[in-house]
Each structure stands twice: as C-alpha cells, then as structure tokens.
C-alpha cells in the first residue's frame, strides 16, 4: 500500500486539474493564436503562469486504484502489475488466467 498522504495529494491535484481545466484551455488557446498581438498573448502566458502549479495535468500521477502504487500501472485497467496479478490469481478479472507451466 502507498502512503495515505501521497494518495491524498494526488487526489487533491486531480481536483485542481478539473477545477482549472477550462480556464487553462482558454488561456493556452489565446497564447498560441498567431493572429492576436504579442502583448495580448504574453499577458495570457502570464495569467497561465499565475495559476496553481498543481492544476497542470502533467502533475497528476497514474496510481493503482486498488493499492495506490505509483509505478507499474496499466492505464487501461488502472491497476498496478502487482494488483493485477493478485486479482487474476483470485479469478476476479473475467477472461484472465494466470499462466503456469
């Protein structure tokens, strides 16, 4: 199991990402628009930089939903390799059988 504080920190980041997603997208669109004057684009960049750092989507970490483990996570299943193996061994994932030979 991962530390409770690390998991909660990541959840807090995900809430901030959702909260500021629209504002970030709007400011990014303004800053990348070549038709606008440079001063306006620069002002949009400054406003974007003033937003909380944790509201950026790249700050979120993929974590296992079962254990909170940050590494070895399969995106499609949202499980770590260890959690996936445990669930497959117990027969909790339909169609998946742990191989043995």
C-alpha positions in Angstrom: 0.0 0.0 0.0 1.1 3.5 -0.8 1.3 6.2 1.8 -2.1 7.7 2.5 -0.6 11.2 2.3 0.8 10.6 -1.3 -2.6 9.2 -2.5 -4.5 12.2 -1.0 -2.0 14.7 -2.5 -2.6 13.1 -5.9 -6.4 13.3 -5.4 -6.1 17.0 -4.5 -4.1 17.6 -7.7 -6.8 15.8 -9.7 -9.5 18.1 -8.2 -7.4 21.2 -9.1 -6.9 19.9 -12.6 -10.7 19.5 -13.0 -11.3 22.9 -11.5 -8.9 24.9 -13.7 -9.2 22.8 -16.9 -11.4 25.2 -18.8 -9.5 28.3 -17.8 -6.2 26.7 -18.7 -7.5 25.7 -22.1 -8.8 29.2 -22.8 -5.5 30.8 -21.8 -3.5 28.3 -23.9 -5.6 29.0 -26.9 -5.1 32.7 -26.6 -1.3 32.4 -26.1 -1.0 30.1 -29.2 -3.2 32.3 -31.5 -0.8 33.9 -34.0 -3.4 36.4 -35.2 -3.5 38.2 -31.8 -1.0 40.9 -30.9 2.1 39.8 -29.0 1.2 41.8 -25.8 -2.1 40.0 -25.5 -0.5 36.6 -26.0 2.2 37.5 -23.4 -0.5 38.6 -20.9 -2.3 35.3 -21.4 1.0 33.5 -20.7 1.5 35.4 -17.5 -2.0 34.6 -16.4 -1.4 30.9 -17.2 1.8 31.0 -15.1 -0.1 32.6 -12.2 -2.5 29.6 -12.0 -1.6 27.0 -9.3 1.1 24.6 -10.5 -0.9 21.6 -9.4 -3.6 22.5 -11.8 -1.5 21.3 -14.7 -2.5 17.9 -16.0 1.2 16.7 -16.1 1.4 16.9 -12.3 -1.1 14.1 -11.8 0.4 10.6 -11.4 -1.2 7.4 -12.6 -1.8 5.3 -9.5 -3.3 1.9 -8.8 -6.9 2.2 -7.7 -6.5 -0.9 -5.5 -3.3 -0.1 -3.6 -2.3 3.4 -4.7 1.0 2.2 -6.0 2.5 4.8 -8.4 4.7 2.6 -10.6 3.9 -0.3 -12.9 0.3 0.9 -13.6 -1.6 -0.4 -16.6 -3.6 2.6 -17.9 -6.4 0.6 -19.3 -7.1 -1.3 -16.1 -6.0 1.4 -13.6 -4.2 -1.4 -11.7 -0.6 -1.9 -10.8 1.2 -5.1 -12.0 1.0 -6.5 -8.5 -2.7 -5.7 -8.0 -3.4 -7.2 -11.4 -1.6 -10.4 -10.6 -3.4 -10.8 -7.3 -6.8 -10.2 -8.9 -6.1 -12.5 -11.8 -4.9 -15.2 -9.4 -8.1 -14.9 -7.4 -10.2 -15.1 -10.6 -11.6 -11.6 -10.2 -10.8 -10.4 -13.7 -13.1 -12.1 -16.3 -11.2 -13.9 -19.1 -7.8 -13.5 -17.4 -6.0 -16.6 -16.2 -2.6 -16.6 -14.5 -0.3 -18.7 -16.6 1.7 -21.6 -15.1 3.8 -24.2 -16.8 
